[in-house]
Amino acid sequence: MNAPLLWVLIWYGAALTSWLFRPEMSFQLENALMPGFDAFGRSLLFLSLEASLRSTLFSLVAVGASVGVALTLASLTPLISGRWRWLLESPVEFLVAFPSLLFALGLGAWFGPGQATVLGALTLGLIPSLTRFLLARSRELESREFMLAARALGASRFHIMFHHFSPHLYPLVSVKIPALLVQALIAEASLSFLGLGFSSGTESWGTLLAQGKDYLIEAPSISLLVGVPLLLSVWAFDAISKRLEPELR
């Protein structure tokens, strides 16, 4: 078993176990800022496990929503004639050129911090790049022999879309999911760190890192015990994504 997958199984297995058999999170102020405890005397290990599970869950929901939207838009390609396709592709190209994190920051500043803001910002930030990727692959699929044969045999556009086109997009999306999860985790941590994501009462990787920056001198263990698992998780999902990339060819 490779190291990235091993880390994912160990860390998230521990996070799920901690959530199922969650101990009472007590405030032991006598332990505040001691190694392994946060500014309120809570165990950093359990906080980090809980935060990682919450951040990853919201990131997965955002990835699933963005995949659904991108697949729907890309699946419409056989129904749209070439001269009208720019109406679909041009807005996507514009949104890809616009920094997704900046868009997410604007959304968070407009609606205020909260779970709905995080979910909406993550989803809208992922849709353009994934849609562009699928639209580019759609052009390749349209020139494949089985697509040309289906048209030559008189198959309707709807038949081609449901039976020949869309099924070939699903494997492409499944391979891209780890990379999308990496983007979502980084975006969520950035939003919450800046105070535009989860509120301070709901712990996530970003909110814990925001707490840690206030005590870098007195208690650097807060940033280390939260930042290192985030770094390793991002590295693990990115490594898994790169191992799956040959499947796209």
Secondary structure, 3 states (H helix, E strand, C coil): CCHHHHHHHHHHHHHHHHHHCCCCCCCCHHHCCCCCECCCCCEHHHHHHHHHHHHHHHHHHHHHHHHHHHHHHHHCHHHCCHHHCHHHHHHHHHHHHCCHHHHHHHHHHHHCCCHHHHHHHHHHHHHHHHHHHHHHHHHHHHCCHHHHHHHHCCCCHHHHHHHHHHHHCHHHHHHHHHHHHHHHHHHHHHHHHCCCCCCCCCCCHHHHHHHHHCCCCCCCHHHHHHHHHHHHHHHHHHHHHHHHHHHHC
